[in-house]
Amino acid sequence: MITPRFLLVAALAARPVFGQIPEKFENLQALPKDISRDSLTQIMRGFSFALGVRCQYCHAGGDGISFAGVVFKSDEKVAKRNARFMIQMADSINRVVLAALPSRSSPAVIVQCVTCHRGMSKPTTLELTLAETVDKFGVDSAIAQYRRWRSAPSVTLSGRFDFTEWRVNELARHLATDGKTAEAAAILEMNAEFNPQSVSIPLTLGEVRRRRGENDKAIAAYRRALELDPNNQQARQRLTELVARPPE
């Protein structure tokens, strides 16, 4: 037998999530004070998806799952105060900076949270993230991290990182510039696995190997570049410097 109590519990459980959002908003600072409930809900959903977080990332209280106990008006969390700044920053970029752009495209390009965050609470790039991993845990950990992310649909399909050859090459160049030539060589060898037809990778690897005094490995890298591009003058010049006669 279905009791009235059961019907009441079922009705409460079936209420949409935004049903727990207050009817009256308090402490609105970056958003219009007269914004509609539906509009605010959609904006907050956009923030959540863009940063890959739940509402409690910014809002204090609650169990981290439901809105029960969440104090929406609280400014306790730094993330909420930072979010206000970011809202104002994006508004200024769109309304002032981009509005002054000569020959602005139509429809106009605008900056949104997802433009930088792409599903991450803290916006970053593949290059910066892997460089940090190299510094903290070593190049082997960075390579493992790259392989793991590259094979994870949740990362690749979201567009979180740019896995193209160029980004990884730039990481290697920066590592070499910082004197981390062994790490740079390891990163380039990994990149060559995923981009076997690239000429720029063996060229860069040859430079790194030459800088390390590993002439045999440098020669092998330049010869690989010539296999891919027989007319590459940079590779031929380096081989001339390293061996008595470059390959035909």
C-alpha positions as CSV (number, residue, x, y, z in Angstrom):
1,M,0.0,0.0,0.0
2,I,1.4,3.4,-1.0
3,T,1.2,5.7,2.0
4,P,1.0,9.6,2.0
5,R,4.4,9.6,3.7
6,F,5.9,7.6,0.8
7,L,4.4,10.0,-1.7
8,L,5.8,12.9,0.2
9,V,9.3,11.4,0.3
10,A,9.1,10.5,-3.4
11,A,8.0,14.0,-4.3
12,L,10.9,15.5,-2.4
13,A,13.4,13.1,-4.0
14,A,12.1,14.0,-7.5
15,R,12.6,17.7,-7.0
16,P,15.2,19.2,-9.4
17,V,18.6,20.1,-8.0
18,F,18.0,23.8,-8.4
19,G,14.9,23.5,-6.1
20,Q,17.3,23.8,-3.2
21,I,18.8,27.0,-4.4
22,P,17.4,30.0,-2.4
23,E,14.4,31.9,-3.8
24,K,16.0,35.1,-2.7
25,F,19.7,35.9,-3.4
26,E,21.9,37.6,-0.9
27,N,25.4,39.1,-1.2
28,L,25.4,39.3,-5.0
29,Q,28.3,41.5,-6.0
30,A,29.6,40.6,-9.5
31,L,26.2,39.6,-10.9
32,P,23.1,41.8,-11.1
33,K,21.1,41.9,-7.9
34,D,17.9,41.4,-9.8
35,I,19.0,38.5,-11.9
36,S,16.4,35.8,-12.3
37,R,16.7,32.4,-10.5
38,D,16.8,30.5,-13.8
39,S,19.5,32.8,-15.2
40,L,21.7,32.5,-12.2
41,T,21.3,28.7,-12.2
42,Q,22.5,28.5,-15.8
43,I,25.4,30.8,-15.1
44,M,26.5,28.7,-12.1
45,R,26.1,25.5,-14.1
46,G,28.4,27.0,-16.7
47,F,31.0,27.7,-14.1
48,S,30.7,24.2,-12.8
49,F,31.2,22.5,-16.2
50,A,33.9,24.9,-17.3
51,L,36.0,24.2,-14.2
52,G,35.1,20.6,-13.8
53,V,34.0,21.2,-10.2
54,R,30.8,21.1,-8.0
55,C,29.1,24.1,-6.6
56,Q,30.8,23.5,-3.2
57,Y,34.1,24.4,-4.8
58,C,33.2,28.0,-4.2
59,H,30.3,27.9,-1.8
60,A,30.7,27.1,1.9
61,G,28.9,24.4,3.9
62,G,27.0,21.3,2.8
63,D,28.1,17.7,2.3
64,G,29.7,18.2,-1.1
65,I,27.0,16.3,-2.8
66,S,23.7,18.1,-2.3
67,F,22.8,21.7,-1.6
68,A,21.6,20.8,1.9
69,G,23.5,23.1,4.3
70,V,25.2,25.2,1.7
71,V,25.5,28.8,2.7
72,F,25.4,30.5,-0.7
73,K,25.8,34.1,0.7
74,S,29.0,33.2,2.6
75,D,32.3,34.6,1.4
76,E,34.3,32.1,3.5
77,K,36.0,30.4,0.6
78,V,38.8,32.1,-1.3
79,A,37.6,30.4,-4.5
80,K,34.4,32.4,-4.3
81,R,36.2,35.6,-3.9
82,N,38.5,34.7,-6.8
83,A,35.5,33.8,-8.9
84,R,34.1,37.3,-8.5
85,F,37.4,38.8,-9.7
86,M,37.4,36.4,-12.7
87,I,33.8,37.4,-13.6
88,Q,34.8,41.0,-13.5
89,M,37.9,40.3,-15.5
90,A,36.0,38.5,-18.3
91,D,33.5,41.2,-18.4
92,S,36.2,43.9,-18.8
93,I,37.9,41.9,-21.5
94,N,34.7,41.4,-23.5
95,R,33.1,44.8,-22.9
96,V,36.2,47.0,-23.0
97,V,39.3,45.3,-24.4
98,L,37.8,43.3,-27.2
99,A,35.3,45.9,-28.0
100,A,38.2,48.2,-29.0
101,L,39.7,45.5,-31.3
102,P,40.1,46.8,-34.8
103,S,38.1,44.8,-37.4
104,R,36.6,42.6,-34.8
105,S,35.0,39.4,-36.2
106,S,31.3,39.0,-36.5
107,P,29.8,37.3,-34.6
108,A,32.2,38.6,-32.0
109,V,34.5,36.3,-30.2
110,I,34.1,36.5,-26.4
111,V,36.1,35.2,-23.4
112,Q,34.3,32.7,-21.2
113,C,35.5,30.5,-18.3
114,V,35.9,27.5,-20.5
115,T,38.2,29.5,-22.8
116,C,41.0,29.1,-20.3
117,H,39.9,26.4,-17.9
118,R,38.7,23.7,-20.3
119,G,37.5,21.5,-17.4
120,M,40.3,22.3,-14.9
121,S,39.8,24.3,-11.7
122,K,43.2,25.9,-12.4
123,P,43.9,26.8,-16.0
124,T,47.2,25.5,-17.3
125,T,48.9,23.9,-20.3
126,L,50.4,20.5,-21.0
127,E,53.8,22.1,-21.3
128,L,53.6,23.7,-17.8
129,T,52.1,20.7,-16.2
130,L,54.7,18.3,-17.5
131,A,57.5,20.7,-16.7
132,E,56.3,20.8,-13.1
133,T,56.2,17.0,-13.0
134,V,59.8,16.9,-14.3
135,D,60.9,19.3,-11.5
136,K,59.1,17.4,-8.8
137,F,59.3,13.7,-9.8
138,G,61.6,13.4,-12.8
139,V,61.2,13.0,-16.5
140,D,60.1,9.3,-16.3
141,S,57.1,10.4,-14.3
142,A,56.3,13.2,-16.8
143,I,56.5,10.7,-19.7
144,A,54.2,8.3,-17.8
145,Q,51.8,11.2,-17.1
146,Y,51.7,12.2,-20.8
147,R,51.0,8.6,-21.9
148,R,48.3,8.2,-19.3
149,W,46.5,11.5,-20.3
150,R,46.9,10.9,-24.0
151,S,45.1,7.6,-23.7
152,A,42.3,8.9,-21.5
153,P,39.1,9.9,-23.4
154,S,38.1,12.1,-20.5
155,V,41.2,14.2,-21.1
156,T,41.5,14.0,-24.9
157,L,37.8,14.5,-25.8
158,S,37.4,17.4,-23.4
159,G,40.2,19.3,-25.2
160,R,41.9,19.9,-21.8
161,F,45.4,19.7,-23.3
162,D,47.0,20.3,-26.6
163,F,48.8,17.0,-27.5
164,T,50.2,18.1,-30.8
165,E,53.8,17.7,-31.6
166,W,54.6,21.4,-31.3
167,R,53.6,21.7,-27.6
168,V,55.9,18.8,-26.6
169,N,58.7,20.1,-28.7
170,E,58.5,23.4,-26.9
171,L,58.6,21.6,-23.6
172,A,61.8,19.9,-24.7
173,R,63.3,23.2,-25.9
174,H,62.6,24.9,-22.6
175,L,64.1,22.0,-20.6
176,A,67.2,22.2,-22.8
177,T,67.4,26.0,-22.2
178,D,67.3,25.3,-18.5
179,G,70.2,22.9,-18.8
180,K,68.0,19.8,-18.5
181,T,69.3,18.2,-21.7
182,A,68.9,14.6,-20.6
183,E,65.2,15.3,-19.8
184,A,64.8,17.1,-23.0
185,A,66.2,14.2,-25.0
186,A,63.9,11.8,-23.3
187,I,60.8,13.9,-24.0
188,L,61.8,14.2,-27.7
189,E,62.2,10.5,-28.0
190,M,58.8,10.0,-26.6
191,N,57.4,12.6,-28.9
192,A,58.9,10.8,-31.9
193,E,56.9,7.7,-31.0
194,F,53.7,9.6,-31.5
195,N,54.9,11.6,-34.5
196,P,57.2,9.3,-36.5
197,Q,57.1,11.4,-39.7
198,S,58.1,14.6,-38.0
199,V,61.3,16.2,-39.2
200,S,61.5,18.8,-36.5
201,I,61.7,16.2,-33.7
202,P,65.0,14.5,-34.9
203,L,66.4,17.9,-35.8
204,T,65.8,19.2,-32.2
205,L,67.0,15.9,-30.8
206,G,70.2,16.2,-32.8
207,E,70.8,19.6,-31.3
208,V,70.2,18.4,-27.8
209,R,72.5,15.3,-28.3
210,R,75.2,17.5,-29.9
211,R,75.0,19.9,-27.0
212,R,75.5,16.9,-24.6
213,G,78.5,15.8,-26.6
214,E,76.8,12.6,-27.7
215,N,78.0,12.9,-31.3
216,D,77.0,9.3,-32.3
217,K,73.4,9.8,-31.2
218,A,73.4,13.3,-32.7
219,I,74.5,11.9,-36.1
220,A,71.8,9.2,-35.9
221,A,69.2,11.9,-35.2
222,Y,70.3,14.1,-38.2
223,R,70.4,11.1,-40.5
224,R,66.8,10.3,-39.4
225,A,65.9,13.9,-40.3
226,L,67.4,13.4,-43.8
227,E,65.5,10.1,-44.3
228,L,62.3,12.1,-43.8
229,D,63.5,15.2,-45.7
230,P,66.5,14.5,-48.0
231,N,66.7,18.2,-48.8
232,N,66.9,19.5,-45.2
233,Q,69.9,21.8,-45.2
234,Q,70.1,22.1,-41.4
235,A,70.6,18.3,-41.0
236,R,73.2,18.2,-43.8
237,Q,75.1,21.1,-42.3
238,R,75.2,19.5,-38.9
239,L,76.3,16.2,-40.4
240,T,79.1,18.0,-42.2
241,E,80.3,19.3,-38.9
242,L,80.1,16.0,-37.2
243,V,81.4,13.5,-39.8
244,A,83.9,13.7,-42.7
245,R,81.2,13.2,-45.3
246,P,77.4,13.5,-45.1
247,P,75.3,10.6,-46.5
248,E,74.1,10.8,-50.1
